Amino acid sequence: MSNGSDHATHWRRTRALMWVTLTIWFVFSFLVHWFASALNESSFLGFPLGFYMAAQGSLFIFVVLIFWFARAQDRIDRECGFAEEDE
């Protein structure tokens, strides 16, 4: 069983991971689309960058973000002694 300091460490690290994840989500959900017209001055694979990020780039980032978050949270859980047992 984990002690109080493990709970505090686990929560501090989980909260930090949450803020990093939410920041990345915010950037690719709102800021990229907010500045799409400025991004359209550049191109990626022949498409305006703002259009590409709205149509494909943000979705790709979100999928990668989900897997990265799950892996990072699992690592935190294991290091702090709160991991679920593997079968």
C-alpha positions in Angstrom: 0.0 0.0 0.0 1.2 3.5 -0.8 1.8 6.2 1.9 0.8 9.8 1.9 3.9 11.1 0.2 3.3 8.7 -2.7 -0.2 10.1 -3.0 1.1 13.7 -3.1 3.9 12.9 -5.6 1.4 10.9 -7.8 -1.1 13.8 -7.8 1.6 16.5 -8.4 3.0 14.5 -11.4 -0.5 13.7 -12.7 -1.6 17.3 -12.5 1.6 18.4 -14.3 0.9 15.9 -17.1 -2.7 17.1 -17.3 -1.6 20.7 -17.8 0.9 19.8 -20.5 -1.7 17.7 -22.3 -4.4 20.5 -22.1 -1.9 23.0 -23.3 -1.0 20.9 -26.4 -4.7 20.3 -27.0 -5.5 24.0 -26.7 -2.8 25.0 -29.2 -3.9 22.5 -31.8 -7.7 23.0 -31.2 -7.8 26.8 -31.0 -4.6 28.6 -31.8 -3.7 26.8 -35.0 -7.2 27.4 -36.3 -7.3 31.0 -35.0 -4.2 31.8 -37.0 -5.1 29.7 -40.0 -5.0 32.6 -42.4 -1.5 33.5 -41.4 -0.5 29.9 -41.6 -1.9 29.7 -45.1 1.1 31.8 -46.3 3.2 28.6 -45.9 2.4 25.3 -47.6 2.8 21.6 -46.6 2.7 18.9 -49.2 1.3 21.5 -51.7 -1.6 22.5 -49.4 -1.8 25.8 -47.5 -0.6 25.0 -43.9 -3.7 26.4 -42.2 -5.9 24.2 -44.3 -3.7 21.1 -43.7 -3.6 21.6 -40.0 -7.4 22.0 -39.8 -8.1 19.0 -42.1 -5.4 16.6 -41.1 -2.7 17.9 -38.8 -4.7 18.5 -35.7 -6.4 15.1 -35.9 -3.1 13.4 -36.2 -1.8 15.4 -33.2 -4.8 14.4 -31.1 -4.4 10.7 -31.8 -0.7 10.9 -30.9 -1.6 12.9 -27.8 -4.0 10.2 -26.5 -1.4 7.5 -26.8 1.4 9.6 -25.3 -0.8 10.7 -22.4 -1.8 7.0 -21.6 1.8 5.9 -21.7 3.0 8.8 -19.6 0.2 8.3 -17.0 0.9 4.6 -16.8 4.6 5.4 -16.2 3.6 7.8 -13.4 1.3 5.2 -11.9 4.0 2.5 -11.9 6.7 4.7 -10.4 4.4 5.9 -7.6 3.0 2.4 -6.9 -0.6 2.9 -8.2 -0.4 0.8 -11.3 -3.1 -1.8 -12.0 -1.7 -5.3 -12.1 -1.0 -6.8 -15.5 -2.3 -10.3 -16.2 
